[in-house]
């Protein structure tokens, strides 16, 4: 049975607010869990490592909030594990190796990794191999640190590599590790014309995280602003006895000036849907 305690909020929409403000706001709304987006001003890759880890851990602990996933910024900053430029790719791998260490240092169990992208004017197969090789390096580090990688596909305008069920299955088939599983984001999923049922049919037991976002079908919108059915998604998750976390990754700029309202709307939508589901 699904519960409200499985839902979490992500801080990317609050990138023009302090981390303190975000955490206080989510606590007030009722969230107990946070998926921590690692971008400025909330996380600084270049800050002294141990000092930053301790500061962020203290901020979560003081508010009795749990960091359920660390998601380093990897779609806007120039970090790309599939980059054709060797210097960019090597710097990106170093970045994620540090982020895996930070995940462990935060006392967090899992880190979010995406496939990156190749130049759209080069054969995708070349970028595919670079992405897979980089992921193998990161997975080796994650295993040593005891950190679980949840691997998420992207939308087709974000990546030319892993963007749907077929390509996700192809990438995941390269690895056999207890420290690697799938994160399914309902936005790229719906953009690909697929459903959560499709993914559970292939990956049941390997889906450890969900990004639960409304959209048209794209957009990463607050629930009620798109065309997706939250109740249908939750029915599928309940059917498959899903016990992981579900993050509201609301990040559309339309909500940037009043992000708390968006997350309050998400929280209320989840509570209502669970009531309809009978949870």
N, C-alpha and C positions, 0 to 999 in steps of 0.2 A: 504494500500500500504506500503510495506516494505521500509525502508530508511537506509542509512549508519549510521545514528545516533543511530540505534538499536544495532550496533555491539560494542563489548567490547573486551579488551585484558586482559589476566591474567598474573601475574608476576612470576609464578612458574619456567618458563624457564630461568628467570633472577636471579636465586637463588645464583649465584656466582658474581652478580653485585649488586651495591647499589640500594636502592629504588629510590633515586634521579635520578640515571641514567635511570632506567626503565621508570619512569614517564616522564622525559624529552624526551626520545626516542619515547614513544607512542604519546605524544603531537605533536612531529615533524612529525610523520607518518600521523597523522590526526585523531586518536582516541579521542573521547570525554568522553568515559566511560571506567571504569576499574573494573574488578572483582578482588578484593584484596585477594590474597592467603596469609593466615596467617601462615607464616613459617619464620624461621631465614634465613637471617639477617634482613628481612623486618618487621617482627613482632615478639615480644618476649613475650610469655605468662607470664614470670616471672618478667617483667618490671613493675615499678609503673604504675598503671592502668590509672589514669587521665592524668599523664604526657605523656604517650605514645599516648593516644587518641588525645590529643591536638596537639601533634607533627605531627601525621599522617594527621589529619584533615587540619592542616595548609599547609602541603605539597601538598595536593590535591587542596585546595582552591587557593593557590598561582599560580597554573598552570591551573586553571579553568577546572579541571577534576572532574568527578562525580564517586563516588564509588557506583556501582549499586548492588553489592553483596559482603558480606564478607564470604570467604571460608576458615575456619581454616584447617590447615594440619591435615588429619585424615587417611591417607593411609600408611604413612611412620613412623611417630612418633607413640609411643606406646599408642595411644588413640583409644579405641574400645568400643562402647556402648553395644556390645553384648558379651564382654569377659567373659569367664567362671570364671576366677580369680576375686573374689569379689573386692579386692583392686584395680585392674586395672579398673574394670568397674566403681567403685565409683569415682576413680580419673578422669576417662574419662567424667563422668557426670559433675563433678565439673569444668573440663576444658571447656566443652561446655556451662555451665551456665555462666561462666566468658566471654566466647566469645559472647554469646547473649547480655550481658551487653555492651561489646565493640562495637557490631554492632550498638546498640542504641546510644552509645557514639560517634561513628563516624558520626552519622546522616545518617546511611545507613538503607534501608528499609528491606533488606532480608539477611538471612544467609543460607549457604549450609550445609546440614546434609546428611550423608550416613548411611547405615544400620549397618556398622561394619560386623563382621564375628565371627562364632563359630569355635572351633577346627574342622578340617575337619574329624577327627576320632571320633566325637561324633554325636549323632542324631541332625540334623539341627533344629528339633522342639524345642529343649531346648534353643538353641541360639536365635531362632526366638522370643520366649517369652521374653527373656532378652532384645533383641533389641527393641521390641514393648513397653515394660515397660519403658525403658530408654527414648524412643522418647516421651512417654506421659509426663514424667517429664520435658523434654526440651520444649515441646509444651506449657505446663502450664506456664513456665517462659517466653517464647516468647510472649504469649498473654498478660502477665502483662507488658512486656517491649514495646509492640506495634511493635514487630519484626516478619516478615513473614519468616517461614521456607520453603525453597524449597528443596525437598527431592529427592535425586538422587540414582538410582540403580548403581551397580558396575558390572564389568566383572566377569565371573564365576571363574577365577583364583584369584580374589581379595576377593570374598565373596561367602559364600554358602547359602545366605539368599535371597536377592532381586537382581535378575540378568536379569529379562525379564519382559514382559508385565504382565504375569500371576501372578508372585510373587509381582510385584509392586501394582497391583490392589488388591491383597489379603491384603497387609500391609496397604494401604490407606483406605481400607474399615473399619479398626478399629477406624478411627477418623472422626469427623465431626467438622471441625474448619475452619473459614475464614483465619486463620493464617498458614495453611498448604496446600501446593500445590506441583506439580511435577516439577522437572527439568529432561529433557530428554537429555541424552548424546548420540550423534550419533554413538560413538564407541561401547559401550556395546549393543546398539540397533541393529547395523548391525551384531555384533558378534552373537546375538541371532536370526539372520535371520528375523528381523522385520523392519518396516518402520515407519516414522513419522505419516503416515496416520493411521496405526494401533493404535497408541497412542491417536491421536485425536478422533478416533472412540470411545474410552473408556473414555478418560479424558478431552474431549473438555470443556473448561472453567476452568479446574484445572491445566493447563500447563502454568506456569508463567515464566519459564526460560529454555533456551536451551544452551547446550554445543555443539558447532558446530565444529566438528573435522574430518579431513580426516583420513583414515586408510586402512589397507589391510587384513581384515577390522579393526584390532586393530592397535594401535600405537600412537594415538594422534599426527598425523603428520600435517605439514603445508599443506595447500590446493595445490593440484597438485602433491603431493608425494604419494598419495594413490589411491584407486579405487572407492571411493564414488563420487557421483555427487552433488556438491554444488547447482547447478541450480535446480535439482529435489527436494532437501530439501527445498529450498526457495520457490519453486512453491507450495509445500504443506503448508508451513507456510502462504503464501499469500492467498491461497485458504481458509484457516480457519481464516483469518483476525487477525493473531497473532500480538500482539502489545507489547510483552515483549522484553527482551534483548537476544542477541545471543553472547555468549562468545567464542572466539578462545582460547581453553585450550591447545594449543600446548605445549607439555612437553617432547617429545621424545629426548633422549640424543644426537641424531644425529645433532640437531640444537643448542646445548648448547654453542658452541664457538662463534656463530654468531646469537644470538636470534633475533636481530633487523631485519635481512634479512628475517627470517621466518614470522615475523609479518607484514612486508611490503608486502610480498607475499600474506599473508592472506587478507590484506586490499585491494590490487589490485584485487584479485580474487573475493572478495565480490562486489567491484564496477563494475567489468565486468559482473558478474552474474545478478546484479540488472538491468543493462542496457539491458541484454538479456531478462530479465523478464518484462521489460517495466516500472520499478518502477522509 
